[in-house]
Amino acid sequence: MPIDPGAVGARSEPIRRSWTGTDTILYALGVGAGAEDPLAELAFTTENSNGVEQRVLPTMAVVLGVGGAGAFGSIGSFNPAMLVHGEQAITLAGPIPVQGEVETVGEITGIYDKGKGALVEVTSRSTDTATGELLFTTVMSAFIRGEGGFGGDRGPSGPRNVPPDRAPDHTTTYPTRVDQALLYRLSGDRNPLHSDPTFAAMGGFDRPILHGLCTYGFTGRALLHQLCEGDPARFGGMEGRFSSPVLPGERLTVETWVEDGGAVFRTLGDDGRVVLDGGRFTLAG
């Protein structure tokens, strides 16, 4: 059956995901921590540093809460090769523990008819199994080409979180490794688009591309240091839209404009093109 717009409200079964301090270090390395300004990032890439206990990068929520994507099974049949990750948002109730377990339930919170495709929004809520308290919420939107035209609501449209017409308040540039995708995939996303040259060629790419959520993690690192002095407890949330693929080895530049309660931001690739736009960051509390 085609995409079913009546699936809005459908939920996935609860899925549990546990992690260790080694997993959090591996994720941090996967999004480039330690490559630049290592003294500011040893707390994320070692068990301890100068008496500072190990910390977790806030964007690891996208890895730990991935189980909620199981809600996609309720929307009908579609060709997975036609699915593109469009947007991603995270909201944290507090710092992610260095080790622990979450139970995640995903809910279809929107199905929109974009004409040439369908836009599906999934909201996943992850609770700490030790305390029963909400730890973080993730929202991802996927555009499925060829599944539009069913006469549904077009949903929100137009630019969001547009930077003001002035120079950014903060600019941070990070290099990515030529093997960055091979390192990031060890945190769970084994899509061959990011590792297999033959598979990447089938998708129209000269070589494997970087995971969008890896770019998201690099961006989150920059925001953490620009706006939170490296303290995850001050990181409330971030959202953004993937606008261009990134090749491993490119530099990523995060431009940030401070506003009340947070900031708007965008991430640029080597040639100045915007690869993550419509970005908004929110301070905790």
N, C-alpha and C positions, 0 to 999 in steps of 0.2 A: 504494500500500500504506500501511497505518497506521504509526504509530511502531513501530520494531523495537527492542525492548530488547536484542536480540543485537548491536546495533551498538556496545556498550561495547567500547572498545579500538581502534575504527577511527580512523585518522589521516588528516589532510589531506596533500596534496602540499606541499612546502616553498614558501613565498611570501616574496619579498624586498620590503623596504620601506626606502627611503633617505630621508634628511631633511637639511635645512640649518639654519644658524643662524637664518635668517629663519622657518623653520617652527616652531622652538622658541619664538621670540618671539611668533609669531601664536597658538600654543597658550596661552602664558602670558596674553596679553591676552584670549583667549577664556574663560578661567576667572577673569577679574577682576583679575589682577595689575596693580599700579600704581594702582588706584582708591583703595585705602586703604594708608596707611603706605608711600608710594612709595619712600622712601629705602631701605627694607629689600628692595625688589623690583626695583630697577633692574638688578641682576645678571641677572634673568630676562627683562627687557624691553628691554635695550639690549646692544650689543656689548661695552661695558666701562663700568665705573662706579668712579671713584676708585681705579683700578688693579686692581680685582677683575675677573677674567675672567668671561665669560658663563657662566651656569649654566642647567640644565634642570630644570623642575619634575618630581619623580618620577612624578606621576600621568600624565605624557605616555605612559607605558608602555601605557595602554589604547588609545591612538591608533596607536602604532607596532606593537603586537603584534596588531592586529585581524585580520590575515590568517588566523589560526588558526581563525576561525569557519567556514572552508571545510569543516571536519569535519562540519558540520550536513548536508551533502549525503548522508551515509551513514545517517541515522536514519529515512528513509522520507519520505512526503509529508505535508504539513500546510499549513494556511492561514497564511501569514506574518502576516496581520492579527490572528491569535489569539495571537501570541507577545509576551510581556512580559518585559523584562529584570528579573530578580529580584535577583541578588546579583553582586557584583564584588569580586575580590581581586587584589592585586599583591604580588609579592615581588621585590626588587631585589638583584642581586649586587654592585652598586656604582652610582655616579652614571652617569646616561645621558649619553653624549657630546653635545656641542653639534651635531655633524654626524656622520653615519655611515650604516651600513646594517645591518639585521638580517635573518636568515632565520628564519621562524616556522613551526612545525609544531603543528597543533592535534590534540588527542586527545579522543574522547568518554570521559570518566572516570566518568560516572554517568547512568543513566536511571531515574527513579523514578515510581511510579504514585501520584499524589496524589488519585485518585478523579475529581475534576472536570477534571483536566488531567494532563499529564506534565511532570516537571521534568528538564531536560537540562543536564548539567554538561560544560563544555568546558575543558580545561586546555591552554594554549598556551605553548610554550617558545621564546624568541627568543634566538638566538645572534648575536654580533657577527661579521659576515662577514670582518672584517679580522683577528680573532684566533682565531676559532673557539670562543670562550668564551661561556658562558651569560651573558646580560646581564640578563634579567628573565623572570619567569613570571607569567602572568595566568590567573585562573580566573573564568569567568563562568557563571552559572546562568540559564537561561531557562525560564519557565513557559509551556507551550503549552495554552491552554484547549481543552477538548473532546477531548483526546487521552489521557485517563486511562481507568481501568477495564480495563486489559489484564492485571491480576492480578500485577503485579510488586511488587518491594520498595518500600515507602513511603519509605524513606530517612530521613535525619535529620529531626527535627521538634522543636518547642518553642523557647522563647526561648534566645538565646545572647548572650554578652557583655553581660549585664545590668548597668547602672550601679549602684554601691553607693548605699545610702540616705543620702546626704549631698550637700551642695552640690558642684558641679563645681570642680575645681582651676583650670581655665582656661575662659573663655568669650570667644569671638570672634564678632563680628557683621560680615558683609560685605553691602553692597548689591549687587544685580544690576541690570544695565541693562535697560530695556524692549526693547532690541534685542540682548540678550545671546546669544540663540539664533542670530541671524543672523551674529554674529561667531564663535561657537563652531563652527558648521557648516563654516566654511572650513578646519577641520582634518581634514575628511573625511566626517563624518556628514551627508549631505544628505537625510535622511528628511524628507519634506514635513510630517510631523506637527509639526515645530518651526519651520516657516516659512510654510505655506499655510493661511490661515484656513478655507478650504472643506474641505480635507482634515482639519484639526483638528476641525471641526464633525462630520464623519462619525464621528470617534472619540468624540464626546460632550463635546468641550471648546469653551468659548466663544471661545477663541483659541489659537494655537499655544503649546505648553508647552515648558519648558526641557528639554534633553537630560538624562537621568539622569546621564550621565557628566560633564556640565558641573557639576552639583551635587557630584558625586564630586571633581572637580578643585578646586572652591572649598573643599571640606572638607579635601582634602589640603594645600592652601596653609595653612589654619589650623593643622593638625597640624605642618607643617614649621616654622612660626614659634613655636608654643607649646612644642614638645618638642625641636626640633633646632637652635634658634637660627639658622634659615634655611639650614642646611648640608645639602644633599642626601646627602652621604656618611653622615649619621647616620640617614637614613630607610630602615628595613629593609623595611617593607611595611604594607599596610592592607587591611581587608576591611569590607564593610557590605552591608546589604540595603535596596533601594529600597522605601519604604513609602507614599509619596504623591507625586503629581506636583507640580511647582513651576511657577509662572507667572513669566516674565521680568518684572523689576521688583520682585519680592519680596526682602526681606532674608533672609539665611541665617545662623543662629546655630549655631555649633559648640560643644558642651559636652563637656569632656574630664575624665576622672578618671584620674589617674596611678596605675599599678601597676608592680610589678617588671618590668623589661624593656620597658615600653611603657605602654599606656593603653587604656581603653575610651572610646567616644565616641558621640555621636549628633548629628544635624543637624536643626534646627527651621526651619519656615517662619515667615512673618510672623505668623500667628495662633497660634503655639505648637505646631502639630501636628508630629509627627515625620515627616520626609521621608526620612531615612536613618538606620536603626537597626541594632542588633546590631553596632556598629562596634568593631573592635579594631585598634590600631596597635602595631607592633613596631619597636623600635630596631635599627639595624644591628649586627651582630656579636654 
